[in-house]
Amino acid sequence: MFDVIKGDLEQLEERLIEAVSSPEDELVTEVGTHLVTSGGKRIRPALCLLAAHGGPAFSLAHTLPLAAALELIHTASLVHDDVIDKADTRRGAPTANAKWDNKIAILSGDYIFARAFRLVAENDYGDHVANRLAQLVGNLSVGEIIQDKQMYKAARDEADYYARIQKKTADFLEICCELGALVGGMDAAAAEKLAEYGHSIGMAFQITDDLLDILETSEQIGKPAGNDIRQGIVTLPVLRALAVSPAREELLAIVTNPAMTDEMVARALSIVRATDGAAFAQAKAEAYLARAKEVLPEALPEEIRDACEQVADFIGQRNF
C-alpha cells in the first residue's frame, strides 16, 4: 500500500537510526537502535509522506525530518507505555524495560522525545508545526492519564471510550496527515480534509486494535491476548458485552478485579466472544473508514488517493 513512497520509507529507516544514535554513549545508541528496528508498520510517517506528496510543493528533503520526528514521538510514547504496563514484549520483540530495566527504558524514551523535537527545531517548519506536535504529546499523556483513572472501573459510557481513543490514537494520525499536507504546500481547506481523514482512520485503527486484543492469539498480535482486560481497560467490544450479555454481571466482576487470574481473563474473553461485541465494534470501525475515504481532497493525485484508500482498507482488514 506504500509502494508510491517505498524509496522515501527506506530513507526514513536510515534517518531513524541516525537520529537515535548518540556519540556520547554506546548504550544509548544500542537501546535506541533496538527500539526503532523492532518492527512497526510506520503508519504515522507514511501518512505524513503521503499527504506531503499530495501537495504542489513536495520536497523529500524537507518532509523526511518531520516524518522521522513523528515516528520517534510514537516510539518514545510506546517505551513509556511499556514501563507503565510492565510489558515484556511488543511486536514480538523484548521491550526496553524487559531487555534492560525501567530506568534505562524511561530515560531512553525521554532521549527519543528530545531527538524528535531536535529534528523539528533544525528545520524551518514554522510555529504551527511545533505547536501541533507539543499539543500531540500533551494529548497522548492526557489520554493515558484518563485511561489510568478508568482502569478496573468499567465505565460504560461509549462517549468516554471515543474521547479516550481520540487522544490515544486519532489525534496522532490526524496531525500526521495535517502537517504532511501543509509541508507539501496544500491549502488550508485541503489540509483540513486530510486531517479529518487521519482522524477517521485513527479512530478505526484503535477500535481495530481493541478488537484484535479480543479475537486474535498472542502469537498473531505480538503481545498477550486479552491484555486490555487484564489491565482493567474496557474497550468497545467489552462495553457492548456489558450492555447485552446474559453474563454481564460476571464479566463486570472480572474486569473490575485488579487481582484477576489468567483463568478469569480467559472467561472474560469467552463472555465477550459469545456476544455481538466484536461485530458491533467492527461496524463502528467500518463507518469511520468509509468516512475517511469520503473526505479525501478531490485534488489529490490518483496514486496518492489510491494509497490513502489502501491504508483505510488495510486498517479494516489487519490481523496483527
C-alpha positions in Angstrom: 0.0 0.0 0.0 3.0 2.3 0.4 4.7 1.4 -3.0 4.4 5.1 -4.1 6.6 6.1 -1.1 8.8 2.9 -0.9 12.0 4.8 -1.5 11.0 7.5 1.0 10.4 4.9 3.7 13.8 3.3 3.0 15.5 6.6 3.6 13.3 7.0 6.7 14.8 3.9 8.3 18.3 5.3 7.8 17.2 8.6 9.3 15.6 6.9 12.4 18.8 5.0 13.2 20.9 8.2 12.7 18.5 10.1 15.0 18.7 7.7 17.9 22.5 7.3 17.8 24.5 9.0 20.5 28.1 10.0 20.1 28.4 10.2 23.9 27.3 6.7 24.9 27.1 3.3 23.3 24.2 2.1 25.5 22.0 5.0 24.4 22.7 4.0 20.7 22.1 0.3 21.5 18.7 0.9 23.1 17.6 3.4 20.5 18.6 1.2 17.7 16.8 -1.8 19.3 13.6 0.3 19.6 13.5 1.7 16.1 14.4 -1.6 14.4 12.0 -3.9 16.4 9.3 -3.8 13.7 6.3 -1.4 13.4 4.1 -0.5 10.5 5.4 3.1 10.1 1.8 4.2 9.6 2.4 7.7 11.1 5.4 8.8 9.0 3.9 7.1 5.9 0.8 9.2 6.3 2.8 12.3 6.7 4.8 11.4 3.5 1.7 10.5 1.5 0.0 13.8 2.5 3.1 15.8 1.6 3.3 14.0 -1.8 -0.2 15.2 -2.5 0.8 18.8 -2.3 2.3 21.0 -5.1 5.5 21.8 -3.2 6.6 18.4 -2.1 10.3 18.0 -1.1 11.5 14.8 0.4 14.5 16.6 2.0 12.1 19.0 3.8 9.5 16.4 4.7 11.7 13.5 5.9 12.8 15.0 9.2 9.2 15.7 10.1 8.2 12.1 9.2 11.1 10.8 11.3 10.1 13.0 14.2 6.6 11.7 14.2 7.8 8.1 14.3 10.2 8.9 17.1 7.4 10.5 19.2 5.4 7.4 18.7 8.3 5.2 19.6 9.0 7.2 22.8 5.4 7.0 23.9 5.4 3.2 23.4 8.5 2.9 25.6 6.8 4.8 28.4 3.6 2.8 27.9 5.5 -0.5 28.2 7.0 0.6 31.5 3.6 1.6 32.8 2.1 -1.7 31.6 5.0 -3.8 32.7 5.0 -5.3 29.2 7.7 -7.8 28.3 7.1 -7.9 24.6 6.0 -5.6 21.8 5.7 -6.6 18.1 7.1 -10.0 19.2 10.4 -8.4 20.5 11.6 -7.7 24.1 10.6 -4.3 25.4 13.3 -1.9 26.6 12.2 -2.4 30.2 12.4 -6.2 29.8 15.8 -6.2 28.0 17.4 -3.6 30.2 15.3 -2.1 33.1 12.7 0.5 33.8 15.2 3.3 34.5 17.0 2.8 31.2 13.7 2.5 29.3 12.2 5.7 30.8 15.4 7.7 30.1 15.7 6.3 26.6 12.1 7.3 25.9 13.0 10.8 27.1 16.0 10.9 24.9 14.0 9.8 21.9 11.4 12.5 22.6 14.3 15.1 22.7 15.7 13.8 19.4 12.3 14.1 17.7 11.9 17.8 18.7 15.5 18.5 17.7 14.7 17.3 14.2 11.8 19.7 14.1 13.9 22.6 15.5 16.6 22.1 13.0 14.2 22.5 10.1 12.1 25.5 9.1 8.6 24.2 9.7 7.2 27.3 11.5 5.4 27.7 14.8 2.3 25.8 13.8 4.1 22.5 13.4 5.9 22.9 16.7 2.7 23.8 18.5 0.8 20.9 17.0 3.5 18.5 18.0 3.6 19.8 21.5 -0.2 19.5 21.6 0.1 16.0 20.4 2.5 14.9 23.2 0.2 16.6 25.7 -2.8 14.7 24.3 -1.0 11.4 24.4 -0.2 12.0 28.1 -3.8 13.1 28.9 -5.2 10.1 27.1 -3.0 7.8 29.2 -4.0 9.6 32.4 -7.7 9.2 31.6 -7.2 5.5 30.8 -5.3 5.0 34.1 -8.1 6.7 36.0 -10.7 4.4 34.4 -8.8 1.1 35.0 -10.8 -1.5 36.7 -13.8 0.8 36.9 -15.7 -0.5 33.9 -17.1 2.9 32.9 -19.9 2.0 30.4 -20.2 5.4 28.6 -19.4 4.9 24.9 -18.7 8.6 24.6 -15.9 8.3 27.2 -14.4 5.5 25.2 -14.3 7.5 22.0 -12.8 10.5 23.8 -10.1 8.4 25.2 -9.1 6.7 21.9 -9.2 10.1 20.1 -6.4 11.3 22.4 -4.6 8.0 22.4 -4.5 7.4 18.6 -6.8 9.5 16.4 -5.2 12.9 17.3 -1.8 11.5 16.3 -2.9 10.3 12.8 -4.8 13.5 12.3 -1.7 15.6 12.9 0.5 13.3 10.7 -1.9 14.0 7.8 -2.4 17.7 8.5 1.2 18.5 8.9 2.3 16.5 5.9 -0.3 18.3 3.8 0.9 21.7 5.0 4.6 20.9 4.5 3.7 19.7 1.0 2.2 23.0 0.1 -1.6 22.2 0.3 -4.0 25.0 1.1 -5.7 25.1 4.5 -9.0 23.6 3.2 -7.3 20.5 1.7 -5.1 20.1 4.8 -8.3 20.1 6.9 -9.8 17.4 4.8 -6.7 15.2 5.1 -6.7 15.9 8.9 -10.3 14.5 9.0 -9.1 11.5 7.0 -6.4 11.0 9.6 -8.8 11.3 12.5 -11.2 8.8 11.0 -8.6 6.2 10.2 -7.1 6.8 13.7 -10.4 6.1 15.4 -10.8 2.9 13.2 -7.3 1.9 13.9 -7.7 1.9 17.7 -11.1 0.2 17.5 -9.5 -2.5 15.4 -6.6 -2.8 17.8 -9.0 -3.3 20.6 -10.8 -5.9 18.5 -7.6 -7.8 17.9 -7.0 -8.0 21.7 -10.3 -9.8 21.9 -10.2 -12.0 18.8 -6.6 -12.9 18.0 -3.9 -15.1 19.6 -0.8 -13.8 21.4 1.4 -15.0 18.5 -0.6 -13.1 15.9 -0.6 -9.7 17.7 2.9 -10.0 19.3 1.6 -9.3 22.8 -0.6 -11.2 25.3 -4.2 -11.7 24.1 -6.8 -10.2 26.5 -4.1 -7.8 27.7 -6.6 -4.9 27.9 -8.9 -6.9 30.1 -6.0 -7.9 32.3 -5.2 -4.3 32.8 -8.7 -3.3 33.6 -9.2 -1.4 30.3 -12.7 -1.6 29.0 -12.7 -1.4 25.2 -15.7 -1.2 22.8 -16.3 -5.0 22.4 -16.3 -5.3 26.2 -18.6 -2.2 26.6 -21.1 -3.9 24.2 -20.9 -7.2 26.1 -21.5 -5.4 29.4 -24.7 -4.0 27.8 -26.1 -7.1 26.2 -24.6 -10.3 27.7 -26.6 -12.5 30.0 -23.3 -12.9 31.9 -22.8 -9.2 32.2 -22.5 -9.2 36.0 -19.9 -12.0 35.9 -18.0 -10.0 33.2 -18.3 -6.8 35.3 -16.9 -8.6 38.4 -13.9 -9.8 36.4 -13.0 -6.5 34.6 -13.2 -4.6 37.9 -10.9 -7.0 39.7 -7.2 -5.9 39.8 -6.2 -9.4 41.1 -7.8 -11.2 38.1 -6.1 -14.5 37.2 -5.4 -15.9 33.7 -8.4 -18.1 34.1 -10.6 -15.0 34.7 -9.2 -13.3 31.7 -10.0 -16.4 29.6 -13.5 -16.4 30.9 -14.0 -12.7 30.2 -12.8 -13.3 26.6 -15.2 -16.2 26.3 -18.1 -14.0 27.5 -17.3 -11.1 25.1 -16.8 -13.5 22.2 -20.2 -15.0 22.8 -21.9 -11.7 22.2 -22.1 -9.4 19.1 -19.4 -7.2 20.7 -16.9 -7.8 18.0 -19.4 -7.3 15.2 -20.6 -4.1 16.9 -17.1 -2.7 17.1 -16.2 -3.8 13.6 -19.3 -1.9 12.3 -18.1 1.3 14.0 -14.6 0.9 12.6 -16.0 0.4 9.1 -18.1 3.5 9.4 -15.1 5.6 10.3 -13.1 4.1 7.4 -16.0 4.9 5.0 -15.9 8.5 6.2 -12.1 8.6 5.7 -12.4 7.8 2.1 -15.3 10.3 1.6 -13.3 13.3 2.8 -10.1 12.8 0.8 -9.4 16.1 -1.1 -10.5 15.9 -4.8 -7.2 17.4 -5.9 -5.1 14.5 -4.6 -3.0 12.8 -7.4 -4.5 9.5 -8.3 -1.7 7.4 -6.9 -1.8 9.2 -3.6 -5.5 8.8 -3.3 -5.2 5.1 -4.1 -2.6 4.7 -1.4 -4.7 6.5 1.1 -7.7 4.3 0.3 -5.4 1.2 0.6 -4.4 2.4 4.1 -8.0 2.5 5.1 -8.6 -1.0 3.7 -5.6 -2.3 5.5 -6.8 -1.0 8.8 -10.2 -2.6 8.3 -8.6 -6.0 7.4 -5.5 -6.3 9.5 -5.0 -9.2 11.9 -1.8 -8.0 13.7 
